[in-house]
Amino acid sequence: MTKIKMLPTPAKFDYVFNLRDLSRIWEGMLHVISSVCVDQTIMLALWKHECTRVIADRFTNFEDKTWFENTLVRVLEQQLGEDVASLLMPEPYFVDFLQDAPEPTGEEADDADFEAPKIYEPIPSYDHLKERLNMFMGLYNEAIRGAHMDLVFFKDAMVHLVKISRIIRTPIGNALLVGVGGSGKQSITRLASFIAGYKIFQITLTRSYNQSNLVEDLKYMYRVAGFDGHGITFIFTDNEIKDEAFLEYMNNVLSSGEVSNLFARDEMDEMTNELVPVMKKEMPRRPPTQENLYDYFISRARTNLHVVLCFSPVGEKFRNRSLKFPGLISGCTMDWFQRWPRDALFAVASHCLATFDIVCTPECKKQLVQTMGLVHDGVAETCVQYFQRFRRQTHVTPKSYLSFLDGYKTIYAERSGHFFDLAQRMNTGLEKLIEATVSVDALSKELVIKEKELEVANKKADQVLSEVTASASAAEKVKASVQKVKDKAQAIVDEIAHEKSIA
């Protein structure tokens, strides 16, 4: 019914369904052990989970997913009746990392395994899953040097992690994650790989990186997966495609698992000879011929090497590459990352601003968080309307939302610092004014005392002045009488001088 209804179009070129998808559904269902699948409800939930993971996760819009959901229920009602269909859970999710490792009692053998058992079982609740994932994220940050993973586990993020975990836990499980930049594809894949106990590999892109470097990296991964038998996740993004020929190698790895002339003859012989005891232990009846050993090496490498392609749907490149290299679609289980829902935006904003100091009430901070989410969601809605009206794609990515939050924090801190400086200056000015007021009060008290002293001094000065004035008038009279006598004496002297000159 999906093949009839969901036909590929230029916009939905990935709607290609074949028998590989059917085998993936059965493969997923067969991972469950009998102790988990105890009743009909769990069985139906498992069936729905696997069908949805393989088929509906590649749908590019919510309308197609809704159609699939309704069709699933309708088929169940037709085949098994409404009573059975009513037992179907709305959103079942199965994971294999809910069990803890057994505690050592001291009575076990030396080679006892203390790893957590990988039991594929339904999640009890999102809260339980969130708690579990936060624990794994703490372990990841402790185990990986320089890792500062700080994911917010809102519902969509947990669902995508469950999907990726399911893909890479299956043999030959390769994933194609499609979503705009910043959706969390790489971070979630790293955490899912850590939970599965795999190594993580990503090419280190340099200016001189070319095909020969990619071949060397593939050789390393094939050694880890095929020779060592250890699980390894290869994260490959569209930013790392320096040359379209890189995709030729990826197509071969995903389609057949063989890359022609990857190893020199002597390297291959050396590895296959060392794999003889491992193959005999696993397949005692198979003769260890060179051809059988090579097939064993390749099948082991395919089983343990999990390629996770992280591509962006923006532009025409993704569609062109998928059409040129069909292995990218047929060899992978797809997971299409839709835009973050509103509750996710609220959760991320709340997480980013939880420890950020804002001068406001908790209620005001909560409203600020919601406003930020609503703004970004409104812009995303407008982008959809813009496309419907003008047929031109524009995207606001989760990365731009995180930049928006960081920008707010930067500007708030900057303006807060500016106002703090202004407040400091005002406080300093007020302190100076208060000091001046105190000084003026002290001086005014001193002034009152000085005024009294000045009044007394003025009185004394007036008294002295009156006495001096009286003395000055008496002296003036004496001076006048002396002047008269002097004038007379002068006249006599002048006369004597005259007579003396005559004489």
C-alpha positions in Angstrom: 0.0 0.0 0.0 2.9 2.3 0.7 4.5 1.5 -2.7 1.2 2.3 -4.4 0.5 5.5 -2.6 3.9 7.0 -1.9 5.4 7.3 -5.4 8.8 9.0 -5.9 8.6 12.6 -7.2 11.3 15.2 -7.7 10.7 16.5 -4.2 10.3 13.0 -2.7 13.0 11.2 -4.7 13.9 9.0 -1.6 10.4 7.3 -1.7 11.9 4.1 -3.0 10.6 0.9 -1.3 11.8 -2.6 -2.0 12.3 -6.0 -0.4 15.3 -4.8 1.6 12.9 -2.7 3.7 10.8 -5.8 4.3 13.8 -7.8 5.5 14.8 -4.9 7.7 11.4 -5.0 9.4 11.7 -8.7 10.1 15.4 -8.3 11.2 14.3 -5.7 13.7 11.5 -7.8 15.1 13.7 -10.9 15.5 16.0 -9.0 17.9 13.4 -9.3 20.7 13.8 -12.2 23.1 10.8 -14.2 24.4 11.0 -12.8 27.9 10.2 -9.3 26.6 7.5 -10.2 24.1 5.1 -11.5 26.7 1.8 -10.5 25.3 -0.1 -9.4 22.2 0.3 -5.6 23.0 4.1 -5.8 23.0 4.1 -7.8 19.8 1.9 -5.3 18.0 4.0 -2.4 19.4 7.1 -4.1 18.1 5.6 -4.6 14.7 4.4 -1.0 14.5 7.8 0.3 15.7 9.8 -1.6 13.1 7.4 -0.7 10.2 7.5 3.0 11.2 11.3 3.0 11.6 11.9 1.4 8.2 9.2 3.1 6.1 7.7 6.2 7.8 11.1 7.7 9.0 12.0 8.5 5.4 8.8 10.6 4.8 9.6 14.3 4.4 6.4 15.8 5.8 3.9 15.2 8.6 0.9 14.6 6.2 2.6 11.4 4.8 3.4 10.2 8.3 -0.2 10.7 9.3 -1.4 8.8 6.3 1.0 5.9 7.2 -0.3 5.9 10.8 -3.9 5.7 9.7 -3.2 3.1 7.1 -1.4 0.9 9.6 -4.4 0.9 11.9 -6.8 0.3 9.0 -4.8 -2.7 7.8 -4.6 -4.1 11.3 -8.4 -3.8 11.7 -9.0 -5.5 8.3 -6.6 -8.4 9.0 -7.0 -9.0 12.8 -10.2 -7.1 13.8 -10.9 -4.0 15.8 -10.3 -5.6 19.1 -6.7 -6.4 18.3 -6.2 -2.9 16.6 -7.4 -1.2 19.8 -4.3 -2.7 21.6 -2.0 -0.8 19.4 0.2 1.8 21.3 0.2 5.3 19.8 4.1 5.8 19.9 6.0 2.6 20.8 9.8 2.9 21.0 12.2 0.0 21.6 15.8 0.3 22.8 18.6 -2.0 24.0 20.4 0.1 26.6 17.9 0.2 29.6 19.6 -2.6 31.5 22.4 -2.1 34.0 25.5 -4.2 34.1 25.3 -7.0 36.8 27.0 -6.3 40.1 30.1 -8.5 40.7 29.5 -10.8 43.7 33.1 -12.2 43.9 31.9 -15.8 43.0 32.1 -15.4 39.2 34.8 -16.9 37.0 37.7 -14.8 36.0 36.4 -14.4 32.4 32.9 -13.3 33.5 31.3 -10.6 31.5 30.2 -7.5 33.4 28.9 -5.6 30.4 25.3 -4.4 30.5 23.0 -6.9 28.6 21.7 -5.6 25.3 18.0 -6.5 25.6 15.7 -5.0 23.0 12.7 -3.7 25.0 10.0 -1.0 25.0 10.8 2.3 26.9 8.7 2.6 30.1 8.5 6.4 29.8 10.2 9.4 28.2 11.3 10.6 31.7 13.0 7.3 32.4 14.7 7.4 28.9 15.8 11.0 29.5 17.4 10.1 32.9 19.2 7.2 31.2 20.5 9.3 28.4 21.7 12.0 30.8 23.7 9.3 32.6 25.3 8.1 29.3 26.1 11.7 28.4 27.9 12.2 31.7 29.9 9.0 31.1 30.7 10.1 27.5 32.1 13.4 28.7 34.2 11.6 31.3 35.5 9.0 28.9 36.2 11.2 25.8 38.9 13.7 26.4 37.9 17.2 25.4 34.3 16.2 25.0 31.8 18.8 26.3 28.6 17.3 25.0 25.7 19.3 26.3 22.5 18.0 24.7 19.0 18.9 25.7 16.9 15.7 25.6 13.5 17.0 24.5 11.2 14.4 23.0 12.3 14.8 19.4 16.0 14.5 20.3 15.3 11.3 22.3 13.3 9.8 19.5 16.1 10.4 16.9 18.6 8.9 19.3 16.4 5.8 19.6 16.2 5.6 15.8 19.9 5.9 15.2 20.7 3.5 18.1 18.3 0.9 16.5 20.0 1.3 13.1 23.6 0.9 14.2 22.9 -2.0 16.6 21.8 -4.2 13.7 24.5 -6.0 11.5 25.2 -4.0 8.3 23.2 -1.2 9.8 23.9 2.1 8.0 22.0 5.3 8.5 21.2 8.3 6.2 20.3 11.3 8.4 18.8 14.2 6.5 18.2 17.5 8.2 19.3 21.2 8.1 22.5 22.2 9.8 22.5 22.2 13.6 19.7 19.6 14.0 22.1 17.5 16.2 22.7 14.7 13.7 26.4 14.3 14.6 26.1 14.8 18.3 23.3 12.3 18.7 25.1 9.8 16.5 28.3 10.1 18.7 26.3 9.5 21.8 24.4 6.5 20.3 27.7 5.0 19.2 29.2 5.4 22.6 26.1 3.7 24.2 26.5 0.8 21.7 30.2 0.5 22.7 31.5 1.3 19.2 34.5 3.4 18.2 33.7 6.6 16.4 35.6 7.8 13.3 35.3 11.0 11.3 37.7 12.2 8.7 39.9 15.1 9.5 39.5 17.5 6.6 42.5 19.4 5.5 43.3 21.5 2.4 45.3 18.6 0.9 42.8 15.9 1.8 42.1 13.7 -1.3 41.0 10.3 -2.5 44.2 8.5 -1.3 43.7 9.9 2.2 40.1 8.6 2.1 41.4 5.2 1.1 43.8 5.2 4.0 41.0 6.0 6.4 38.8 3.3 4.9 41.7 0.8 5.4 41.9 1.7 9.1 38.1 1.2 9.5 38.1 -2.1 7.6 41.0 -3.3 9.9 39.0 -2.3 13.0 35.7 -3.8 11.8 36.9 -6.8 9.8 40.2 -7.8 11.4 39.7 -6.8 15.0 35.9 -7.5 14.9 35.1 -4.3 16.8 32.1 -2.1 16.0 33.0 1.3 14.5 30.7 4.2 13.4 31.9 6.2 10.4 30.3 9.7 10.5 30.4 11.3 7.0 28.8 14.7 6.4 28.2 16.5 3.1 30.7 19.2 4.2 33.4 16.5 3.9 32.7 15.8 0.3 35.7 17.6 -1.3 35.4 15.5 -4.4 32.3 13.8 -5.7 34.5 10.6 -6.2 34.3 10.2 -2.4 30.7 9.2 -2.9 31.8 6.4 -5.3 33.6 4.8 -2.4 30.7 5.3 0.0 28.3 3.8 -2.6 30.5 0.7 -2.8 30.8 0.3 0.9 27.0 0.6 1.3 26.0 -1.6 -1.6 28.4 -4.5 -1.5 30.9 -3.7 1.3 33.8 -4.2 -1.1 36.1 -1.4 -2.2 38.2 -2.5 -5.1 42.0 -2.6 -4.6 41.6 -1.3 -1.0 44.4 -3.5 0.4 47.5 -4.7 -1.4 47.7 -8.5 -1.9 50.3 -9.1 0.8 48.4 -7.0 3.4 45.2 -8.9 2.6 47.0 -12.3 2.9 48.6 -11.3 6.2 45.2 -10.4 7.7 43.3 -13.3 6.3 45.9 -15.8 7.6 45.5 -14.4 11.2 41.7 -14.7 10.8 41.9 -18.5 10.3 41.4 -19.5 14.0 38.6 -16.9 14.4 36.8 -18.3 11.4 37.3 -21.9 12.5 35.8 -21.1 15.9 32.8 -19.4 14.3 32.4 -21.6 11.2 34.1 -25.0 12.0 32.7 -26.7 8.8 33.9 -24.1 6.3 37.3 -24.8 4.8 39.8 -21.9 5.4 40.6 -21.3 1.7 41.8 -17.9 0.6 38.5 -17.0 -1.0 36.4 -18.1 2.0 38.7 -16.1 4.3 38.3 -13.0 2.1 34.5 -13.4 2.1 34.6 -13.8 5.9 36.7 -10.7 6.3 34.4 -8.6 4.1 31.2 -9.9 5.8 32.7 -9.3 9.2 33.7 -5.7 8.1 30.2 -5.1 6.8 28.6 -6.3 10.0 30.8 -4.1 12.3 31.2 -1.0 10.1 28.3 1.3 10.5 28.3 4.3 8.0 26.2 7.2 9.2 25.7 9.8 6.4 24.7 13.3 7.7 23.3 15.3 4.7 21.4 18.5 4.4 18.3 18.7 2.1 19.0 22.3 1.2 19.7 22.9 -2.5 19.8 20.4 -5.4 23.1 18.6 -4.4 21.4 16.0 -2.1 18.9 14.9 -4.8 21.5 14.8 -7.6 23.9 12.7 -5.4 21.1 10.3 -4.4 20.2 9.7 -8.0 23.9 9.2 -9.1 24.7 6.9 -6.2 21.6 4.8 -5.5 23.4 2.9 -2.7 23.1 6.0 -0.5 19.3 5.4 -0.3 19.0 1.6 -0.8 21.9 0.7 1.5 20.8 2.9 4.4 17.9 3.2 6.7 16.8 6.9 6.5 15.8 9.2 9.3 14.5 12.6 8.2 15.0 15.3 10.8 12.0 17.6 10.8 12.2 21.1 12.2 12.2 21.4 16.0 8.7 21.5 17.5 7.7 24.3 19.8 8.3 22.4 23.1 11.8 21.6 21.9 12.5 25.3 21.3 11.2 26.0 24.8 13.3 23.2 26.4 16.5 24.4 24.6 16.0 28.1 25.5 15.2 27.1 29.1 18.4 24.9 29.3 20.6 27.7 27.8 19.2 30.4 30.1 18.8 28.3 33.3 22.2 29.2 34.7 22.4 32.6 33.0 21.9 35.5 35.5 19.0 37.7 34.4 17.7 40.5 36.7 14.0 39.5 36.7 11.5 37.3 38.5 11.3 33.5 37.7 7.9 34.1 36.0 9.4 36.8 33.8 12.3 34.5 32.8 9.8 31.7 31.9 7.9 34.1 29.7 11.2 35.2 28.1 12.0 31.6 27.3 8.6 31.1 25.7 8.9 34.3 23.7 12.2 33.2 22.2 10.7 29.8 21.1 7.7 31.5 19.7 9.8 34.0 17.7 11.9 31.2 16.1 8.8 29.1 15.4 7.1 32.1 13.8 10.0 32.7 11.5 10.0 29.0 10.5 6.3 29.2 9.8 6.9 32.3 7.6 9.6 30.4 5.7 7.0 27.7 4.8 4.5 30.3 3.7 7.2 32.1 1.7 8.0 28.8 -0.1 4.3 28.2 -0.8 3.9 31.7 -2.2 7.1 32.3 -4.1 8.5 28.7 -4.5 11.8 29.7 -3.0 13.3 27.8 -0.1 14.6 29.6 2.9 15.6 27.8 6.1 16.0 28.8 9.7 18.1 26.1 11.3 18.4 24.9 14.9 22.0 26.3 14.7 20.5 29.8 13.9 18.3 29.4 17.0 21.3 28.6 19.2 23.1 31.6 17.7 20.0 33.7 18.5 20.1 32.5 22.1 23.9 33.1 22.3 23.4 36.5 20.7 20.8 37.4 23.3 23.1 36.4 26.1 26.1 38.3 24.7 24.0 41.5 24.2 22.4 41.2 27.6 25.8 40.7 29.3 27.2 43.7 27.3 24.3 46.0 28.1 24.1 44.7 31.7 27.8 45.6 32.1 27.2 49.0 30.6 24.4 49.8 33.0 26.4 48.3 35.8 29.2 50.8 35.0 26.6 53.7 34.9 25.2 52.5 38.2 28.7 52.4 39.7 29.3 55.9 38.5 26.0 57.1 39.9 26.7 55.4 43.2 30.1 57.1 43.3 28.5 60.5 42.6 25.9 59.9 45.3 28.6 59.0 47.8 30.5 62.2 46.9 27.3 64.2 47.3 26.6 62.6 50.7 30.2 63.3 51.8 29.8 67.0 50.6 26.5 67.3 52.6 28.2 66.1 55.8 31.1 68.4 55.2 28.8 71.4 54.6 26.9 70.6 57.8 30.1 70.5 59.8 31.3 73.8 58.2 27.9 75.5 58.9 28.2 74.6 62.6 31.7 76.1 62.7 30.4 79.1 60.8 27.9 79.9 63.6 30.7 79.8 66.2 33.0 81.9 64.0 30.2 84.5 63.5 29.8 84.9 67.3 33.6 85.4 67.7 33.6 87.8 64.8 30.8 89.9 66.4 32.8 90.2 69.6 35.9 91.1 67.6 34.0 93.8 65.7 32.8 95.4 68.9 36.4 95.5 70.2 37.6 97.0 66.9 34.9 99.6 67.0 36.0 100.6 70.5 39.6 100.8 69.6 38.7 102.8 66.5 36.8 105.4 68.5 39.8 105.7 70.9 42.2 106.0 68.0 40.0 108.6 66.4 39.9 110.7 69.6 43.7 110.4 69.9 44.1 111.4 66.3 42.0 114.6 66.7 44.1 115.7 69.8 47.3 115.0 67.9 46.0 117.1 65.0 45.5 120.1 67.3 49.0 119.7 68.7 50.3 119.4 65.2 48.6 122.6 64.1 50.0 124.6 67.1 53.5 123.1 66.5 53.2 124.1 62.8 52.6 127.7 63.8 55.6 127.8 66.1 57.7 126.2 63.3 56.5 128.7 60.8 57.5 131.6 63.1 60.9 130.0 63.8 61.4 129.5 60.1 60.7 133.2 59.4 63.3 134.2 62.0 65.8 131.8 60.5 65.2 133.1 57.0 65.6 136.6 58.2 68.9 135.8 60.0 70.1 134.1 56.9 69.3 137.2 54.8 71.1 139.5 57.2 74.0 137.1 57.4 74.4 137.2 53.7 74.3 141.0 53.7 76.9 140.9 56.5 
